[in-house]
Amino acid sequence: MADDHRHNGASAAPLPFLRFGPRPDRTTCTGWQEWQLTRGLFVPAPRLSRAEFDALSPRGRSVHNLHRTATHVNMRLLETPMSAAVVEVMRDRIDNNALRFGPGTRDGLMITGGGYQGKTETVCEASADFDDFWKNLCRQLNPAALPGTRDLFAPVAYCQTPVRSTPMALCEAILDFYHAPYGRNLRGMIRNVRASIRAHGTSVLLLDDITRLKMHREDDQDTLDLIRDLMSLDVTLVLIGVNIPRSGLLREGWFDPRTQQWVLPALKEGRSYNPDASTQTERRFDLIELAPFDTTTSVGTTAFVEHLAGIEDQLRLFDAEPGMLTGGDMPEYLYRRTHGVVGLLRRLIEDACTRAIRTGLETITTDLLETITINLGNVPDRDPGAGEIPDIDLTPESTKRLPKKRKRVRNTVFDDPGTPAAAEA
C-alpha cells in the first residue's frame, strides 16, 4: 500500500520507469556516454498477485499496468550462443589492438547477419564494456590529452553510415560524434577526423549499416577507400551490416555449413595491373556472422528453449504459468513465426503481452499470437535496399490457411470488339 500511496500523492516525483525527453543519441559522444551510464538502470515492475493488484486504487492499478508494459518493452538483452561467440572474438581483437605499440594497420572486424538479429546491440554492449574497462584502467583520464588539458575521453565512437554515402558524408558522421568542426574541403575534413580520433583517445570506431555502401557507385568506392585509410590510425574498425559477403564489400561469397565459414571464390584474371587489389579489404577484416537460432540440431533446440525461458522469466502477466513459452508446442510455433530471429521474437512477445494486459487475458497463447501480425514496413531508420528488413513471411498461420477467394470472371459476350482492321492490299 506504500507504493499505492506514493502513486496517489499530489507532490509525487515523476514515475521512474517513464522516459522524459528523447532517447540517448549514440551517434554523438554525449549521447553514447548517457546510454552507457543508463543502459542497465531500468527497474522492472514488481511481481504482484491478483489480490495485491486488486487492492490498489484505480490510479495505482493503471500505473502498475503501465509499469508492466514498460517492463515488457525494456527486457534486458539476453546472451545467446551466437552473440557470445561474436563478443568473444570482438573483445580479443579490441584488446590486442589496444595493446599494440608498433605502427601499421590494425586488423578490423565485420559483423554480419540478417536484419533484426541484434547485431548493433550486441556490438554496442560489448564495446560499452570495453569502454568502461579502458576508462577505469586509465583512471578516467585521457592519456592522449595535451599537457595541461583534459580533452574529452572517448575510447569508443559509434557512427551510422549515411544512406547516400560519400567520403564527405562519412567524415561528417564521424565529426558529428565528437562535435568537431567539419573543415572547408574533403582534405580538411579527413585531417579533422584523424585529429579527433587521436585527441579523444578513441580505440574502437563502430560503423553501423555499412551495407548501405553500393560498390557500383564511385562515391561509395571512395568511401570504402577512406574507411581502409582510417585503419592506419591506432583504432579498431568494427563494421556492422546485413549480409556483408553478398553486399559487394567483399568478393561474392557463400557460407559452407560443413566448416561454418564464409568461402570467397578465387580471383578472376582481368585487365587490372594489380589483380590482388580486391583482397585489400577482406584481408584486413575478419568476418563474423551473428546467425539466428537453428533448431535442426538438439543443441540449437535446447539453446532456443533456454532463450524462451529467459524471456518468460522477465514477463509480468498475472496468469502466466511456468512453461508458458517453453511447454507443449509453443517453442515450435514461436520458431515458425519468427524463424529463430531474436529481434522478431522479442517484438512478437512484446505485442502479445500488451494485448494480454489490455484484454485481461493475462497469459500468452497461440490463439492470442495468431491475432498479431508483425509489420516491419513502418519501422523508421531502416533501409530495405540494404537488407535491414528481413525478407521473410511473418503473417500468422491462421491467415495462411484461409482459402483464397476465386476471382469472378467477367462475362465478355456483349463486349464491343471494335472496328475490324482494314485488310492489307
C-alpha positions as CSV (number, residue, x, y, z in Angstrom):
1,M,0.0,0.0,0.0
2,A,3.0,2.3,0.4
3,D,3.5,2.3,-3.4
4,D,-0.1,3.0,-3.9
5,H,0.1,6.0,-1.5
6,R,3.1,7.3,-3.4
7,H,1.2,6.9,-6.7
8,N,-1.7,9.0,-5.4
9,G,0.4,11.7,-3.8
10,A,-0.1,15.2,-5.3
11,S,3.6,16.0,-4.9
12,A,4.9,12.6,-6.1
13,A,8.0,12.7,-8.2
14,P,7.8,11.6,-11.9
15,L,7.4,7.9,-12.3
16,P,10.9,6.4,-12.6
17,F,10.0,4.0,-15.4
18,L,8.8,6.7,-17.7
19,R,11.3,8.3,-20.2
20,F,11.1,12.1,-20.5
21,G,12.7,13.6,-23.5
22,P,14.4,11.9,-26.4
23,R,16.4,8.7,-26.2
24,P,20.1,9.0,-26.0
25,D,21.6,9.5,-29.4
26,R,24.5,7.1,-29.6
27,T,25.8,8.8,-32.7
28,T,27.2,11.6,-30.5
29,C,29.7,11.4,-27.7
30,T,27.4,12.8,-25.1
31,G,24.6,10.5,-26.2
32,W,26.8,7.5,-26.2
33,Q,28.0,8.2,-22.7
34,E,24.4,8.8,-21.5
35,W,23.3,5.5,-22.9
36,Q,26.4,3.8,-21.5
37,L,25.7,5.0,-18.0
38,T,21.9,4.4,-18.0
39,R,21.6,1.2,-20.1
40,G,21.2,-1.0,-17.0
41,L,19.2,1.2,-14.7
42,F,15.7,0.3,-15.6
43,V,13.8,-1.3,-12.7
44,P,11.2,-3.9,-13.8
45,A,7.7,-3.8,-12.3
46,P,7.3,-5.7,-9.0
47,R,5.6,-9.1,-9.2
48,L,2.1,-8.7,-7.7
49,S,-0.6,-11.2,-7.2
50,R,-4.1,-10.7,-8.3
51,A,-5.2,-9.9,-4.8
52,E,-2.4,-7.3,-4.3
53,F,-3.2,-5.7,-7.7
54,D,-7.0,-5.5,-6.9
55,A,-6.1,-3.9,-3.5
56,L,-4.6,-0.9,-5.4
57,S,-6.6,2.2,-6.1
58,P,-7.7,2.8,-9.7
59,R,-4.8,5.0,-10.4
60,G,-2.4,2.6,-8.7
61,R,-3.7,-0.2,-11.0
62,S,-3.3,1.9,-14.0
63,V,0.2,2.9,-13.1
64,H,1.2,-0.7,-12.4
65,N,-0.2,-1.8,-15.8
66,L,1.9,0.9,-17.4
67,H,4.9,-0.3,-15.5
68,R,4.3,-3.8,-16.6
69,T,4.1,-2.7,-20.2
70,A,7.4,-0.7,-19.8
71,T,8.9,-3.9,-18.4
72,H,8.0,-5.9,-21.4
73,V,9.3,-3.4,-23.9
74,N,12.5,-2.9,-22.0
75,M,13.5,-6.6,-21.5
76,R,17.2,-7.0,-21.0
77,L,19.4,-8.2,-23.8
78,L,19.8,-12.0,-23.4
79,E,23.0,-13.7,-24.4
80,T,22.8,-16.4,-27.0
81,P,25.5,-18.9,-28.1
82,M,25.8,-16.9,-31.3
83,S,26.1,-13.5,-29.6
84,A,28.6,-14.9,-27.1
85,A,30.8,-16.1,-29.9
86,V,30.7,-12.6,-31.5
87,V,31.5,-10.9,-28.2
88,E,34.5,-13.2,-27.5
89,V,36.1,-12.5,-30.9
90,M,35.4,-8.8,-30.6
91,R,37.0,-8.5,-27.1
92,D,40.1,-10.4,-28.2
93,R,40.6,-8.2,-31.3
94,I,39.9,-4.9,-29.5
95,D,42.2,-5.8,-26.6
96,N,45.0,-6.9,-28.9
97,N,44.9,-3.8,-31.0
98,A,44.6,-1.5,-27.9
99,L,47.8,-3.0,-26.5
100,R,49.8,-2.9,-29.8
101,F,52.7,-0.4,-29.8
102,G,54.1,-0.9,-33.3
103,P,53.0,1.1,-36.3
104,G,51.0,-0.4,-39.1
105,T,47.4,-1.2,-39.9
106,R,45.2,-2.5,-37.2
107,D,43.1,-5.5,-38.2
108,G,39.3,-4.8,-38.1
109,L,36.1,-6.8,-37.8
110,M,33.0,-7.2,-39.9
111,I,29.8,-8.3,-38.0
112,T,27.3,-9.6,-40.5
113,G,23.9,-11.3,-40.2
114,G,20.2,-10.9,-41.1
115,G,18.0,-8.0,-40.2
116,Y,16.6,-7.8,-36.6
117,Q,19.3,-10.3,-35.5
118,G,20.6,-8.0,-32.7
119,K,24.0,-7.1,-34.4
120,T,24.0,-3.5,-33.3
121,E,23.0,-4.1,-29.7
122,T,25.5,-7.0,-29.3
123,V,28.3,-4.9,-30.7
124,C,27.4,-1.8,-28.7
125,E,27.1,-3.8,-25.4
126,A,30.5,-5.4,-25.9
127,S,32.0,-2.1,-26.9
128,A,30.5,-0.3,-23.8
129,D,32.0,-3.0,-21.6
130,F,35.4,-2.2,-23.1
131,D,34.7,1.5,-22.7
132,D,34.1,1.1,-19.0
133,F,37.2,-1.2,-18.6
134,W,39.5,1.2,-20.5
135,K,38.4,4.3,-18.7
136,N,38.8,2.6,-15.3
137,L,42.3,1.4,-16.4
138,C,43.2,5.0,-17.4
139,R,41.6,6.4,-14.2
140,Q,39.0,8.2,-16.3
141,L,41.8,10.5,-17.8
142,N,42.5,10.8,-21.5
143,P,46.1,9.6,-22.0
144,A,46.2,11.3,-25.4
145,A,45.4,14.8,-23.9
146,L,48.0,17.5,-24.2
147,P,49.8,18.6,-21.1
148,G,47.7,20.9,-19.0
149,T,44.5,19.9,-20.7
150,R,41.7,17.3,-20.1
151,D,40.3,16.6,-23.5
152,L,37.1,14.5,-23.6
153,F,38.0,10.8,-23.3
154,A,36.0,8.6,-25.8
155,P,37.5,5.1,-26.1
156,V,34.6,4.1,-28.3
157,A,32.9,6.1,-31.2
158,Y,29.7,4.9,-32.8
159,C,28.6,6.2,-36.2
160,Q,26.0,5.2,-38.8
161,T,26.8,5.0,-42.5
162,P,24.9,7.7,-44.4
163,V,22.2,6.3,-46.8
164,R,23.8,8.2,-49.7
165,S,27.5,7.7,-48.8
166,T,30.3,9.9,-49.9
167,P,33.7,10.5,-48.3
168,M,32.5,13.9,-47.1
169,A,29.2,12.5,-45.7
170,L,31.1,9.8,-43.7
171,C,33.6,12.4,-42.4
172,E,30.6,14.5,-41.3
173,A,29.1,11.5,-39.4
174,I,32.3,10.8,-37.6
175,L,32.9,14.5,-36.8
176,D,29.3,14.9,-35.5
177,F,30.1,12.3,-32.9
178,Y,32.9,14.5,-31.4
179,H,31.0,17.8,-32.1
180,A,34.1,18.8,-34.1
181,P,34.2,21.3,-37.0
182,Y,33.9,19.9,-40.5
183,G,36.6,21.8,-42.4
184,R,36.4,23.7,-45.7
185,N,37.1,20.7,-48.0
186,L,37.4,17.0,-48.1
187,R,41.1,17.1,-47.3
188,G,40.4,19.3,-44.3
189,M,37.6,17.0,-43.1
190,I,39.8,14.0,-43.2
191,R,42.5,15.8,-41.3
192,N,39.9,16.8,-38.6
193,V,38.7,13.2,-38.4
194,R,42.2,11.9,-37.8
195,A,42.9,14.7,-35.3
196,S,39.6,14.0,-33.4
197,I,40.2,10.2,-33.2
198,R,43.7,10.8,-31.8
199,A,42.7,13.7,-29.5
200,H,39.9,11.9,-27.8
201,G,41.8,8.6,-27.3
202,T,39.4,6.6,-29.4
203,S,40.4,2.9,-29.6
204,V,37.3,1.5,-31.3
205,L,35.3,3.0,-34.2
206,L,32.0,1.4,-34.9
207,L,30.4,2.0,-38.3
208,D,26.9,0.7,-38.4
209,D,24.8,-0.1,-41.5
210,I,27.9,-0.5,-43.6
211,T,26.0,-2.4,-46.4
212,R,24.4,0.9,-47.4
213,L,27.5,1.3,-49.4
214,K,26.8,0.2,-53.0
215,M,30.0,-0.7,-54.8
216,H,28.6,0.1,-58.3
217,R,28.7,3.8,-57.3
218,E,32.0,5.6,-57.5
219,D,31.3,7.7,-54.4
220,D,30.8,4.6,-52.3
221,Q,34.0,3.0,-53.6
222,D,35.8,6.2,-52.5
223,T,34.1,6.0,-49.1
224,L,35.4,2.4,-48.6
225,D,38.9,3.6,-49.5
226,L,38.5,6.2,-46.8
227,I,37.5,3.5,-44.3
228,R,40.5,1.5,-45.1
229,D,42.7,4.6,-44.7
230,L,41.3,5.1,-41.2
231,M,42.8,1.6,-40.2
232,S,46.2,3.2,-40.3
233,L,45.3,5.0,-37.2
234,D,45.6,3.4,-33.8
235,V,41.9,2.3,-33.8
236,T,40.0,-0.9,-34.3
237,L,37.3,-0.6,-37.0
238,V,34.2,-2.6,-36.5
239,L,31.8,-2.6,-39.5
240,I,28.2,-3.8,-38.9
241,G,25.9,-4.7,-41.7
242,V,23.4,-7.1,-43.2
243,N,24.7,-9.9,-45.4
244,I,28.1,-8.4,-45.9
245,P,29.5,-11.3,-48.0
246,R,27.0,-10.6,-50.8
247,S,26.9,-6.8,-50.5
248,G,29.9,-6.1,-52.7
249,L,32.2,-5.0,-49.9
250,L,33.9,-8.4,-50.3
251,R,34.0,-10.7,-53.3
252,E,30.8,-12.7,-53.7
253,G,30.9,-15.4,-51.0
254,W,28.9,-18.3,-49.9
255,F,28.5,-20.0,-46.5
256,D,29.9,-23.5,-46.1
257,P,27.8,-25.4,-43.5
258,R,30.4,-28.0,-43.1
259,T,33.2,-25.7,-42.0
260,Q,30.8,-22.9,-40.6
261,Q,32.9,-20.4,-42.6
262,W,32.3,-17.9,-45.4
263,V,34.1,-19.0,-48.6
264,L,35.4,-16.5,-51.1
265,P,36.0,-17.6,-54.7
266,A,39.3,-17.4,-56.4
267,L,40.3,-14.1,-58.0
268,K,39.5,-13.8,-61.7
269,E,42.1,-12.8,-64.1
270,G,41.4,-9.5,-65.8
271,R,43.0,-6.4,-67.3
272,S,43.9,-4.9,-63.9
273,Y,47.6,-4.4,-63.4
274,N,47.1,-5.4,-59.8
275,P,44.7,-8.4,-59.7
276,D,45.1,-8.7,-55.9
277,A,43.6,-5.3,-55.2
278,S,40.2,-6.8,-54.4
279,T,41.8,-8.7,-51.4
280,Q,42.7,-5.4,-49.7
281,T,39.5,-5.3,-47.7
282,E,38.9,-8.9,-47.0
283,R,42.4,-9.5,-45.6
284,R,42.2,-6.5,-43.3
285,F,38.9,-7.6,-41.7
286,D,37.7,-10.8,-40.1
287,L,34.1,-11.6,-40.9
288,I,31.9,-12.9,-38.1
289,E,28.3,-13.9,-38.5
290,L,25.6,-13.4,-35.9
291,A,23.1,-16.1,-37.1
292,P,19.6,-16.9,-35.9
293,F,18.7,-19.9,-33.8
294,D,19.0,-23.2,-35.6
295,T,16.6,-25.9,-34.4
296,T,17.8,-28.6,-36.8
297,T,20.2,-29.8,-34.1
298,S,19.5,-30.8,-30.4
299,V,22.0,-28.2,-29.2
300,G,20.3,-25.4,-31.2
301,T,16.8,-26.5,-30.0
302,T,18.0,-26.5,-26.4
303,A,19.5,-23.0,-26.8
304,F,16.3,-21.7,-28.3
305,V,14.1,-23.1,-25.4
306,E,16.5,-21.7,-22.9
307,H,16.2,-18.3,-24.6
308,L,12.4,-18.6,-24.3
309,A,12.8,-19.4,-20.6
310,G,14.9,-16.3,-20.1
311,I,12.2,-14.2,-21.8
312,E,9.4,-15.9,-19.8
313,D,11.2,-15.0,-16.5
314,Q,11.0,-11.3,-17.4
315,L,7.3,-11.2,-18.1
316,R,4.7,-9.7,-15.6
317,L,1.4,-11.4,-16.5
318,F,-0.9,-12.5,-13.7
319,D,-1.9,-15.8,-15.2
320,A,1.4,-16.7,-16.7
321,E,2.2,-20.3,-15.7
322,P,5.6,-22.0,-15.7
323,G,6.3,-23.2,-19.2
324,M,4.0,-20.7,-20.9
325,L,6.6,-20.2,-23.6
326,T,8.6,-23.3,-23.3
327,G,6.0,-26.0,-22.9
328,G,4.0,-28.0,-25.4
329,D,4.1,-26.9,-29.0
330,M,4.8,-23.2,-28.1
331,P,8.5,-23.3,-28.9
332,E,7.9,-24.9,-32.3
333,Y,5.1,-22.3,-33.0
334,L,7.3,-19.4,-32.0
335,Y,10.1,-20.6,-34.2
336,R,7.8,-20.9,-37.2
337,R,6.5,-17.4,-36.7
338,T,9.9,-15.8,-36.2
339,H,12.4,-18.1,-38.0
340,G,14.6,-18.0,-34.9
341,V,15.4,-14.3,-35.3
342,V,15.8,-12.8,-31.8
343,G,14.5,-9.3,-32.8
344,L,11.3,-10.7,-34.3
345,L,10.7,-13.0,-31.4
346,R,11.1,-10.1,-29.0
347,R,8.7,-7.9,-30.9
348,L,6.1,-10.7,-31.1
349,I,6.2,-11.3,-27.4
350,E,6.1,-7.6,-26.6
351,D,2.9,-7.1,-28.7
352,A,1.4,-10.2,-27.2
353,C,2.0,-9.0,-23.6
354,T,0.5,-5.6,-24.4
355,R,-2.6,-7.2,-25.8
356,A,-2.9,-9.7,-23.0
357,I,-2.9,-6.9,-20.4
358,R,-5.4,-4.8,-22.4
359,T,-7.8,-7.6,-22.9
360,G,-7.5,-9.1,-19.4
361,L,-6.3,-12.4,-20.7
362,E,-3.0,-12.1,-18.7
363,T,-1.3,-15.0,-20.5
364,I,0.2,-15.8,-23.9
365,T,-1.5,-18.5,-26.0
366,T,-1.2,-19.5,-29.6
367,D,-4.7,-18.1,-30.2
368,L,-3.6,-14.7,-29.0
369,L,-0.4,-14.8,-31.1
370,E,-2.5,-15.7,-34.1
371,T,-4.1,-12.3,-33.8
372,I,-0.8,-10.4,-34.1
373,T,0.9,-9.6,-37.3
374,I,4.4,-8.3,-37.3
375,N,4.6,-5.3,-39.7
376,L,8.1,-4.2,-40.5
377,G,7.2,-1.7,-43.2
378,N,6.6,1.0,-40.6
379,V,10.0,0.9,-38.9
380,P,12.0,4.2,-39.3
381,D,15.7,4.4,-39.9
382,R,15.7,1.0,-41.8
383,D,16.9,0.7,-45.4
384,P,15.1,-2.2,-47.1
385,G,17.5,-1.9,-50.0
386,A,20.4,-2.7,-47.7
387,G,18.7,-5.8,-46.3
388,E,17.9,-4.1,-42.9
389,I,14.4,-5.5,-43.0
390,P,14.3,-9.3,-43.3
391,D,12.6,-10.7,-46.3
392,I,10.6,-13.5,-44.6
393,D,6.9,-14.3,-44.2
394,L,5.7,-13.0,-40.8
395,T,1.9,-13.5,-41.3
396,P,0.0,-15.6,-38.7
397,E,-0.5,-19.2,-39.7
398,S,-4.3,-18.9,-39.4
399,T,-4.2,-16.3,-42.1
400,K,-2.2,-18.5,-44.4
401,R,-4.8,-21.3,-44.0
402,L,-7.6,-19.1,-45.2
403,P,-8.9,-20.3,-48.6
404,K,-8.2,-17.8,-51.4
405,K,-11.3,-16.3,-53.0
406,R,-11.7,-17.1,-56.6
407,K,-11.7,-14.1,-58.8
408,R,-15.1,-13.7,-60.5
409,V,-14.7,-14.0,-64.3
410,R,-16.5,-11.2,-66.1
411,N,-18.9,-12.1,-68.9
412,T,-17.5,-10.8,-72.2
413,V,-20.2,-11.9,-74.5
414,F,-21.6,-8.4,-75.1
415,D,-18.3,-6.6,-75.3
416,D,-17.7,-4.5,-78.4
417,P,-14.6,-5.8,-80.1
418,G,-14.2,-2.5,-82.1
419,T,-13.9,-1.8,-85.8
420,P,-12.0,-4.6,-87.6
421,A,-8.7,-3.5,-89.1
422,A,-8.7,-2.9,-92.8
423,A,-7.3,-5.7,-94.9
424,E,-3.8,-5.1,-96.3
425,A,-3.6,-4.9,-100.1
